[in-house]
Amino acid sequence: MTAVPRPTVAPPPQWSFPEAATHDLPNGIRLVTYDVPGQYVISVRLGLPVPISAEPRELEGVGTIMARTMDEGTVHHSAEELARLLERKGISYGAAISEAGLTLDLDVVKGNLGPALDLLRQILTEPVFPDSEVARQVRARLAEIDQERSVPGHRAALEFVATFFAEDERGSRPTGGSRETVSRITRDAVVAFHEEHVVAAGTTVALAGDLAGLDVHALVGDALGGWRRGPDRASSLSRAAALAADRDRIVIVNRSESVQTEIVLGAPGPDRSVEGGWAPYPVIGFILGGSPNARVDAVLREEKGYTYGIRSSFRPRRTGGLFLTSGSVRADSTPESVRLLVEILESGRDGFSEQEVRSGVDFISKTAPGRYATADAVADEAINMALDGRTTEFTTANLRDLERVDRARLDDAFRRFATGAGVALPGSPPGTGWTMVLVGDAATHRAAIEELGLGAVTVVGD
C-alpha cells in the first residue's frame, strides 16, 4: 500500500482592510468609499458626531426619539409613502444615537443607489416629525423603559452605569432617557434638536460595495452636497468620562426568589491610543472571558456548571474606556461564582501562557477576513473608526501590530490596565478596583457576599 504524504498547511497570507478612497465635500462631509467587488448590495453609513451628551439634561432621550422619527414623513412624502418608496427600491434603513454619535444605516441594491441617496437626503434634511408619530415613539420608549427594568441583564446594566460613572456624567443615565425626561419630549423639542445638531459639518459618509460603473462622488454630491453645513463641532468624547468616587463597591439589586443572579463587573480600561498599543487588549479580553474556551467559562461553565456563559471585553472610547464582564449564574452558586469570577479576572497579574497568547492572537487576526467580508461590515467599521477620530488605516495597522504581540507585551498590558484601573495587583486587597452589580435575591446572598471581603455591599430596590 502506497503512503500518501500529508499536505503541507501553509499559513494564511497577510490580510489588509479594504483600501479607502476619501473625498471631502464643500459643506463639511467626508466621503469614504470602499470598492468591494461582488458585493452588489451597497452599504451606506452616516456618522454624525452628535453624542447623547448633546441632549438637554431635562430632555434626555430626545436624540433617540428624533432618530426614530426622522423617517416618519418628509416634506414631500407621508410616512406611508416613504415606507412604500423604501420597500419598492429595495432599501433597508435604520438610525440610532449612542454615546459616540448619531448613525444612519442604508443598504440598497446597486442599481438603486441614486434614488436611495435622494430619499436619505429627504430623511436627513426634510423630516416633518408629525405630532402623532413623536407621541407614538414617546409612548413606545416609555414602555421600553419598563421592559428594560424587568429584564435582569438590562437592569444590571442600568445600575452599573449609575454606580460606575459620576452622577453628573451623561453615561451614568440611560441612553434613551428616563421616564421623567422622555415624558417631557414634544415635537417642538425634537425639531429644535434636529435643527441644531443634524448638519453636514463633521459628518462622515462611508459607502462600500461593488462600485464598478458608479460615479459615487457625483451621486453623493448631488444628493448631499446641498445639505446645510452648520457649525463645526468637536466630539465630547475627547475627554475622559468622570467616574464616581465610590465606584469601587458591590450593589445588589434585590429581586426576591430569583432563580438566577445577573452579574455585571467592570473597571476603567484603555482607549485605542494607550501606551504600548491597543493590540494586546482584545487578546486579554479573549483569554479571560471572550470565548467559550476562555478562563471564565472553563471554570464557571465547564468545571462548575454555574452558568451558560459569561463574557468579558475591553470597550474603548476616544479617551479612556471600560473593561466589562457580564452574564448570569445559578442563584445557589452566587457567592462562589462572584469569588471565582474576581479571582479569574485578576489571574492576569500572574501572566499568560504561550498557548493562550497564540490562541487569542490567531483568533482575532485570522478571523478578520471573515468579519469584514461583507460591504455592511466594512462600512460599519469605517463609521466606528470615524466616530473615534480615526480611519480604517488603524484597523490594518492594529492587525499588523497584533502579529507582534507576545507574552511579554500581554503581561505588560495587563499590568498597565490593572494599575490604571486600580485592579488588584500583588499586595492589593482582593477585588480592589472593581464595580460590581448583582441582580438577585439580596436576602439570600448579601451576608455571603460581604464575607468575601471584596468591597462594601449596598442593596437597592428592584
CORBEL-V411711 format. One record per residue. N is the residue number from 0. OMEGA is omega in whole degrees, -180 to 180 (none if undefined). NEAR is the number of other C-alpha atoms within 12 Angstrom. D_FIRST is the distance of its C-alpha to the first C-alpha in whole Angstrom. Layout:
N&OMEGA&NEAR&D_FIRST + N&OMEGA&NEAR&D_FIRST
This chain:
0&-177&3&0 + 1&179&4&4 + 2&178&5&6 + 3&-178&6&9 + 4&178&6&13 + 5&179&6&15 + 6&177&6&18 + 7&178&6&21 + 8&-179&7&24 + 9&176&7&27 + 10&-180&9&31 + 11&178&12&33 + 12&179&10&36 + 13&-175&18&39 + 14&177&24&41 + 15&175&24&45 + 16&180&33&47 + 17&-177&32&48 + 18&-178&22&51 + 19&168&29&55 + 20&-174&23&58 + 21&180&22&61 + 22&-179&23&64 + 23&177&24&68 + 24&-178&29&70 + 25&-177&20&74 + 26&174&24&74 + 27&177&27&72 + 28&171&35&69 + 29&179&35&66 + 30&179&40&63 + 31&-175&39&59 + 32&179&39&57 + 33&177&38&53 + 34&-179&32&51 + 35&-175&29&48 + 36&178&19&47 + 37&179&17&46 + 38&-172&25&48 + 39&167&25&51 + 40&-176&31&52 + 41&177&42&55 + 42&178&44&55 + 43&178&45&59 + 44&174&44&60 + 45&175&49&63 + 46&179&44&64 + 47&-179&45&68 + 48&179&42&69 + 49&-177&41&71 + 50&-180&37&70 + 51&178&40&71 + 52&177&36&73 + 53&-179&36&75 + 54&171&36&77 + 55&-176&23&80 + 56&-176&25&80 + 57&-179&20&82 + 58&180&33&80 + 59&-172&39&76 + 60&-179&44&74 + 61&177&48&76 + 62&178&49&73 + 63&179&43&71 + 64&177&48&73 + 65&-179&50&74 + 66&-176&40&70 + 67&-177&34&70 + 68&180&38&73 + 69&-179&44&72 + 70&179&42&70 + 71&178&38&73 + 72&177&33&75 + 73&-179&27&76 + 74&-173&22&79 + 75&-176&21&78 + 76&172&24&76 + 77&180&24&76 + 78&-179&25&74 + 79&179&16&73 + 80&-179&18&73 + 81&179&28&71 + 82&179&24&68 + 83&179&19&68 + 84&178&25&68 + 85&-179&32&65 + 86&-178&19&63 + 87&-179&16&64 + 88&179&26&62 + 89&-175&22&59 + 90&171&32&60 + 91&-174&31&59 + 92&174&32&62 + 93&179&27&62 + 94&179&30&65 + 95&175&32&65 + 96&-176&37&67 + 97&178&34&65 + 98&-175&38&66 + 99&-178&34&65 + 100&179&42&67 + 101&178&43&67 + 102&174&40&64 + 103&-178&40&64 + 104&178&35&60 + 105&175&41&60 + 106&-174&38&57 + 107&176&35&57 + 108&-171&30&56 + 109&-175&34&56 + 110&-179&22&58 + 111&-178&27&61 + 112&-179&38&61 + 113&177&28&65 + 114&180&25&66 + 115&179&36&64 + 116&178&43&66 + 117&176&31&69 + 118&177&38&69 + 119&177&40&68 + 120&-179&34&71 + 121&179&28&73 + 122&-178&41&71 + 123&-168&41&72 + 124&-175&33&75 + 125&179&29&77 + 126&-179&35&76 + 127&177&31&79 + 128&180&38&78 + 129&179&29&80 + 130&-176&23&82 + 131&-179&17&80 + 132&176&28&77 + 133&179&36&78 + 134&179&28&79 + 135&-180&23&76 + 136&175&33&74 + 137&179&38&76 + 138&-180&21&76 + 139&179&22&72 + 140&178&33&72 + 141&176&27&74 + 142&179&19&72 + 143&179&21&69 + 144&177&27&71 + 145&180&18&71 + 146&180&16&68 + 147&-179&25&67 + 148&-180&25&69 + 149&-179&19&67 + 150&-174&23&64 + 151&-179&35&63 + 152&178&29&60 + 153&-179&30&63 + 154&178&34&66 + 155&180&41&64 + 156&179&37&64 + 157&-180&33&67 + 158&180&39&68 + 159&-177&43&66 + 160&178&37&67 + 161&180&30&71 + 162&-172&39&70 + 163&-176&43&68 + 164&176&31&71 + 165&-174&21&74 + 166&-178&19&76 + 167&-179&18&78 + 168&-178&27&74 + 169&-179&34&73 + 170&180&39&70 + 171&-176&30&71 + 172&-174&30&72 + 173&180&38&70 + 174&-178&39&69 + 175&179&42&70 + 176&179&37&73 + 177&178&31&75 + 178&-177&29&77 + 179&-176&20&80 + 180&-178&29&79 + 181&-179&39&78 + 182&179&29&81 + 183&-171&26&83 + 184&178&38&81 + 185&177&31&83 + 186&-179&31&82 + 187&180&21&84 + 188&179&30&82 + 189&179&39&79 + 190&-178&28&81 + 191&-180&21&82 + 192&178&31&79 + 193&-178&34&77 + 194&-176&24&80 + 195&-166&24&80 + 196&-176&37&76 + 197&-179&42&74 + 198&-172&34&75 + 199&-174&37&73 + 200&177&32&73 + 201&-179&34&70 + 202&173&44&68 + 203&173&44&64 + 204&177&51&63 + 205&-176&48&59 + 206&-176&49&57 + 207&179&48&54 + 208&178&39&52 + 209&-173&28&51 + 210&180&28&54 + 211&178&19&54 + 212&179&15&57 + 213&171&22&59 + 214&-172&17&62 + 215&-179&33&61 + 216&-179&28&64 + 217&-179&17&67 + 218&-180&24&66 + 219&178&36&66 + 220&178&26&69 + 221&-176&20&71 + 222&-170&27&70 + 223&-178&39&71 + 224&179&29&72 + 225&179&23&76 + 226&-177&28&75 + 227&-177&26&78 + 228&-178&25&77 + 229&-178&21&79 + 230&173&18&79 + 231&-176&21&76 + 232&178&24&75 + 233&-180&23&73 + 234&176&29&70 + 235&-180&27&72 + 236&179&32&68 + 237&174&23&69 + 238&178&15&71 + 239&178&23&69 + 240&178&31&70 + 241&-179&25&72 + 242&180&30&71 + 243&-179&24&73 + 244&-178&15&75 + 245&-176&24&74 + 246&-175&35&70 + 247&-176&33&69 + 248&-179&32&69 + 249&177&39&68 + 250&175&44&69 + 251&174&42&69 + 252&-171&39&69 + 253&175&29&70 + 254&-172&29&69 + 255&176&20&70 + 256&177&17&67 + 257&-179&26&65 + 258&174&20&61 + 259&173&31&59 + 260&177&40&61 + 261&-178&43&60 + 262&168&45&59 + 263&-176&43&60 + 264&-177&45&60 + 265&179&43&61 + 266&177&44&62 + 267&179&39&63 + 268&-178&41&60 + 269&168&38&60 + 270&-175&33&60 + 271&178&30&57 + 272&-174&23&60 + 273&177&23&59 + 274&-178&19&59 + 275&176&26&56 + 276&-179&26&54 + 277&-170&37&53 + 278&-177&39&50 + 279&-169&45&49 + 280&173&48&51 + 281&178&39&49 + 282&177&41&46 + 283&178&48&49 + 284&180&42&49 + 285&-177&38&46 + 286&-176&42&45 + 287&-175&44&48 + 288&-173&39&48 + 289&-178&34&47 + 290&177&29&43 + 291&179&22&42 + 292&-177&25&40 + 293&-177&32&44 + 294&-177&36&46 + 295&-178&43&48 + 296&179&36&46 + 297&-180&27&44 + 298&-171&28&47 + 299&179&36&49 + 300&-172&29&47 + 301&-177&18&44 + 302&-173&16&45 + 303&-177&20&49 + 304&-177&21&48 + 305&-171&32&52 + 306&170&33&51 + 307&180&24&49 + 308&177&31&48 + 309&-175&41&51 + 310&179&35&50 + 311&175&36&52 + 312&171&33&52 + 313&-178&34&55 + 314&-175&25&57 + 315&167&32&59 + 316&175&34&62 + 317&176&32&64 + 318&-178&25&65 + 319&-179&30&64 + 320&-172&37&61 + 321&168&37&60 + 322&-171&41&57 + 323&175&35&57 + 324&-178&42&55 + 325&177&37&56 + 326&-179&38&55 + 327&179&39&56 + 328&174&37&55 + 329&-177&30&56 + 330&-176&29&60 + 331&179&23&60 + 332&-170&30&58 + 333&-178&36&60 + 334&-180&32&61 + 335&179&27&58 + 336&179&37&56 + 337&180&47&59 + 338&-179&29&58 + 339&-178&29&55 + 340&179&44&55 + 341&179&38&57 + 342&-178&29&55 + 343&-180&32&52 + 344&180&48&53 + 345&179&39&55 + 346&176&29&52 + 347&180&37&52 + 348&179&27&54 + 349&176&21&52 + 350&-178&27&49 + 351&-179&36&46 + 352&177&21&42 + 353&-179&19&40 + 354&178&15&38 + 355&-179&30&40 + 356&-177&36&42 + 357&179&26&38 + 358&-180&28&38 + 359&-179&37&41 + 360&-178&34&41 + 361&-178&26&38 + 362&-175&25&39 + 363&-176&34&42 + 364&-173&36&41 + 365&174&24&38 + 366&-179&18&39 + 367&179&28&42 + 368&177&23&41 + 369&-180&17&40 + 370&-177&19&44 + 371&-175&29&45 + 372&-176&24&43 + 373&-177&29&46 + 374&-178&38&50 + 375&178&31&52 + 376&178&32&50 + 377&-179&39&51 + 378&178&44&54 + 379&180&35&54 + 380&180&39&53 + 381&-180&44&56 + 382&176&39&59 + 383&179&34&58 + 384&-179&31&58 + 385&180&36&61 + 386&175&39&63 + 387&180&35&62 + 388&-176&31&63 + 389&172&21&60 + 390&179&32&58 + 391&169&34&54 + 392&176&21&54 + 393&-179&29&54 + 394&178&32&51 + 395&-179&28&48 + 396&180&23&50 + 397&176&30&49 + 398&177&32&46 + 399&180&25&46 + 400&-180&23&48 + 401&180&34&45 + 402&-178&26&42 + 403&-180&23&45 + 404&177&35&45 + 405&-177&29&44 + 406&-177&26&46 + 407&-180&19&49 + 408&-180&28&50 + 409&179&38&49 + 410&179&28&51 + 411&180&25&54 + 412&179&33&54 + 413&179&42&54 + 414&178&32&57 + 415&179&28&59 + 416&-177&38&58 + 417&179&35&60 + 418&-179&23&63 + 419&-177&26&64 + 420&-175&30&63 + 421&179&27&65 + 422&-173&36&62 + 423&168&32&62 + 424&-180&27&60 + 425&-179&18&61 + 426&180&10&64 + 427&175&16&65 + 428&179&19&66 + 429&178&28&63 + 430&-178&39&63 + 431&174&34&65 + 432&-177&38&65 + 433&167&42&63 + 434&-175&46&65 + 435&175&46&64 + 436&176&47&65 + 437&172&50&64 + 438&-176&50&65 + 439&-176&41&65 + 440&-176&34&68 + 441&-178&33&70 + 442&-179&22&72 + 443&-168&26&68 + 444&-170&36&67 + 445&-176&29&69 + 446&-179&19&70 + 447&177&22&67 + 448&179&34&66 + 449&-179&25&69 + 450&178&16&68 + 451&179&25&65 + 452&-178&21&67 + 453&180&31&66 + 454&179&28&69 + 455&-179&26&72 + 456&178&28&71 + 457&177&29&73 + 458&177&28&73 + 459&179&24&74 + 460&-180&19&75 + 461&none&26&72
